[in-house]
Amino acid sequence: MTMNFFRGVMGGQPAGPQPTGAETIHKLCDRVASSTLLEDRRDAVRALKSLSKKYRLEVGTQAMDHLIHILQTDRSDSEILGYALDTLYNIICNDEEEEQDESEDMAAAPPIPVSGKHKNVPVSDENAQKHEEDLGVLFTDKFLGDSESVTLLLTLLEEFDFHVRWPGVKLLTALLKNQCNQVQGVILVSPMGVSRLMDLLADSREVIRNDGLLLLQQLTKGNAAIQKIVAFENAFERLLDIITEEGSSDGGIVVEDCLLLLVNLLKNNSSNQNFFKEGSYIQRMKPWFEVGDDNSGWSAQKVTNLHLMLQLVRVMVSPVNSPGATSSCQKSMYQCGLLQQLCTILMATGVPADILTETINTVSEVIRGSQINQDYFASVNAPSNPPRPAIVVLLMSMVNERQPFVLRCAVLYCFQCFLYKNQKGQGEIVATLLPSTIDANSISAGQLLCGGLFSADSLSNWCAAVALAHALQDNLTQKEQLLRVQLATSLGKPPVSLLQQCTNILSQGSKVQTRVGLLMLLCTWISNCPIAVTHFLHNQENVPFLTGQISENLGEDERLVQGLCALLLGICIYYNDNSLENYTKEKLKQLIEKRIGKENFVEKLGFVTKHELYSRAAQKPQPVFPSPEQMLFDHEFTKLVKELEGVITKAVHKTSEEEKKEEEVKKTLEQHDSIVIQYKDLIRDQDTQIQELREQVSTLTLNSEQMQNQVTQQQSQIQQHKDQYNILKLKLGKDSQGLSSSQGEGAHVNGLHSEELGQLREEVEELRRQHTLQRTQLSDKDSLINTLRCGAAAAAQTAEGGAGGSDNTELLGEVESLRSRVQAQCAEISQLQTERLELIRRAEAVSSAPASSSESSADTVKVSELESRLAAQTTETERLKEECRGLREGHAGLEQQLASAQSTVAIEQTEKTKLQQEVQESKKEQDDLLMLLADQDQKILNLKQRLRDLGETIDEDEDDLDARDQFGEDDDDDDEEEDEENND
């Protein structure tokens, strides 16, 4: 029974009345909604798919909700999902090719009666197409009624099954075509929505990958946020890989789709452009433009691909981009050799005309405003014999009326971009017109421009005039140089200046296009150039001609010429230096008021900016015109008009008194500006000096920190040596006591005494080394005190106020007292050293009495060794003293730098504060030393008492041991020898 039902649906001829299309679709929808068997639902959806093209309205109206429900519930069956997605695509898609497929399918399908709107409705093709588009938008809105539908579709795209993924891609593409913004919004907020679509590019099945490219093209249209996400999903790398795999410019339609997607991602998106440049993808574009010697027979697809590649380059360096980004891309294109490759195409033979034109436009924007690129382009030569500069070859095409119009416009744009912000190039072009540089044997750019300026072709006149005006743009020097150009009009007549020849052609009443071009040239030439204004006014015929043109009531075509004449006359007023008595500013304004009328003059001047072609030319720098007749305004000239219109209107209405006041104000402002410049220079010099002083202070601060660290280290070493000294004194007391108690014992005591005597001599040697090191450290400390005293004295001399002077005096007193205390401590340390040596000698004398003769001889040898080692230590001490002397000299140099750096009161006060802090720290350190020395004195007294208890006699002369220590180490050795002789 089920098969009979579907046989009737699919074209069988059962008996009885046949159901209408709407009734059949209604039954199928009921079967989809109510069938419990998956096979029944699948067959019903398949039937809806077959009817969805012919009965688009009925299927879309009745079945869409059921189809979306199938997508939600029957996820496990890929076949029914594929049928549902194909059905939804058929009712939403508006593609013409799909409509063509529909007509072919319907021609082969059996007839089914139609109902509703489709029944016997004769509609024209245009109305039918509009009706189909309206249906697509209607069903798209219905599908997007629940945003979860798009999320569900994105989830289905993760299915790898071909019958699910491919129709899903096509359906989402159709939704984007009909309601792009709404679908983009849903995908943008969907988690990992864009990432799922980017995975399509990695699909191994080319049909899915290629349709994925079409999907991403629609997705990235006009949405900067999605463009950024796609770019950061590694889209550039994948697309460039696909282009390379497909054969670059020789590839097929897939390369074209990749390039269209790249253009979508980069156009007007500065973030993606910077990412593309920083990723070194510009370098990967260079191989695209490698052409061979034989360029004939290019396929239409290759021309399309190369055209899109050139367009992609232009997107990166478009004048509408930020100047910094454009300049960076231009630099990269020159460094990687892309500009050189484009110039090779420019000079190659056999290149199709449209590719050559687009290449010229691309080179134009790559060199526009980039001095390095412009210099390189000036050095390019065409492969001719003899070689000619590429600029000359291009200008020859521009002034040749047999060349295509778009090619001539492209060459003009290239010449304009070459001269844009390129004063060097402007000077080179103008130099080819000067008498001293003209070469009769070669064709120069100046000769070509003059030839085009005075040829019979009005388009050549206009292009040459605009090109020459760009050679003078914002360049006062070249405007004055061009006044020297003289032209030979005919034999037997004197030469006339180029300026006069232009006005002569104007007065002859040539075509409107020619006169507009010459007027633009003259306005650019004399603007902001009083010398050129004087030359123009010097010809007695020029002003009457301009006033006559402005005052006449001419037709619509001539009103533009009248407005430009008014602009030229206004420039003569505004930039007039009143050097010609007959044509001063005031007399020219009187002339306008009498012959034209100020209101009429302003009205004619305002007509220029109201012209339709003026607004079109002001939009972008590239000269793009539908036909040669509409080629009237130049982009840079529109900027000049916008700048001068207001000031000329004010200048015409000003009285002489107002002008005098304005001149006085200008002079005052100039004086004020000069004063401001002087102060700026003074401030700049002071900033430099302050910076130098700050560097000096930083250096001195660093040196001070290093010196402070050295002082800290030395103090630590002194403390360690003091501790070692105390330990040794204790050991010496114990040894002396042991030796006194063992004098009556036998050979056993004598053996132990020999070992103790060796240890004691080693300790004597160690103490001598420590003594030398302590002296060096105390000398360094003395140098630091001197440094602090000098710094305090300098601060006291430069500080302001009586209170500051008294503080410095007190500070110097404290420093001097500290110095005396340090010297006293040094004397006490020396006295302690002397006592230590005396105690050591007495111990040796006690130990040597009971020793045998053999032991005495051995001790004598050891003493000799100690003396030699002591002599070596004395030499080392002298060397250390020399190093200390060098350090003192270095410190003296640092003190001189410190004195020179204290140039201001604020710095001196800062240094004074630092010195006070250092003095306080030194005072604290000296107090600590006094406490330590007091402890040492107490310990020495204890040791003396112990010696007295042991029976040793301590003379009063021991208090004067400090004097004996001053005689050096040699006297100590002599005393030791005398003591040994007495003991023997």
Summary of the structure (lengths in Angstrom):
residues: 984
radius of gyration: 51.5
end to end distance: 146.9
largest distance: 159.2
contacts: 3012
relative contact order: 0.03
helix: 78%
strand: 1%
